[in-house]
Amino acid sequence: MPEDYTSLAEFRAAAKHAITNYGAIQSYMLVLPADFPGVTGLTFYDTNSFCIYCPRANLEPNMNHAIAVVGWDDEYPVPAAPAPGAWLIKESLGTNVYDGGYHWISYEDKTFLQGCDIFYAVRAASGAGYQWPGLLTHPGTLTRLGMMSTDFLAAGASMWGEDSRGYAWFHAATAGDLKAIGLVTVNRNEEVAIGIYSGVDAELNPTGLLGSKQVALDERGYHLVDLDSPVAIGAGTDFVVSLTFAYRDQADPLVYCTDPNRPPADTYVITYVATNPAPSWTAMPDIVEDSSVFLQAVFADP
């Protein structure tokens, strides 16, 4: 998000760095009906330069379409824009739109990568070999973002000056190798300890460590974290995936979902109360109705 950076130029540099490192980033743009062939009306798409330049900042809240940003050209000429430069966009609408499914958006566009805009980079070490969606506590944030009533909020122990801890139970209907964990960060520069356990004790503390991973997550967004080595899970086995966010003086880091149309997953967070010096594990629905800690356990291809 731009507020994470000292200037729009620094924000753009971060976006370019993410494209270079990960191949593409996801963000959102304004699509108008007249952008499509054969439709008349308002459009900011120039068919000669294959570029969109919208000078109207008031339209930023109307961004309605997720796209992949796959490149840029600092010197790309943009008709009517006050300066050159544009982002290269790959469309999901097919090859019959824009320039064979690709187009440009001007750096000077007042709706794109401006103001409160965001971009995501999905990170995975191997990039292949996943049985998607694997096991989920909830639909992925990127798969249906903006198309459902679900809210993604955050809980934790930051106000107590303590690490924030949460976990989710999973059930493996068939045997397989647990290969990666999916999670979302709402803060930058998080240090996260991931643990895989066989169960919990009487106080609901995870026990029976099967695997672990320490990871530093520099950016906000969705992260797919490969485990250092797969964890074999037997058929019919229940297991626990835990997250521990190291305490930092910032917003609570444990992302949870609320959806009244779906039964909550079996997830827990560590909680503190002023009347009890010892923390305890509390089921998320007992804290926020219809809520689940967001966690994904992703298995390798069988």
Secondary structure, DSSP 4 states (H G I P E B T S, - for coil): -GGGSSSHHHHHHHHHHHHHHHS-EEEEE---GGGSTT--S---EETTTTEE----GGGGGG--EEEEEEEEETT---TT-SS--EEEEE-SS-TTSTBTTEEEEETT-SSSS-TT---B----SS---EEEEEEESS--HHHHTTSSS-EEEEE-SGGGTS-EEEEEEEEESS-EEEEEEEEEESSSSEEEEEEEEEEE-TT--EEEEEEEEEEEE-SSEEEEEEEEEEEEE-TTEEEEEEEEEPP-SSS--EEEEE-TTSPPPSEEEEEEETTEEEEEEEEHHHHSTTEEE--EEEEEP-
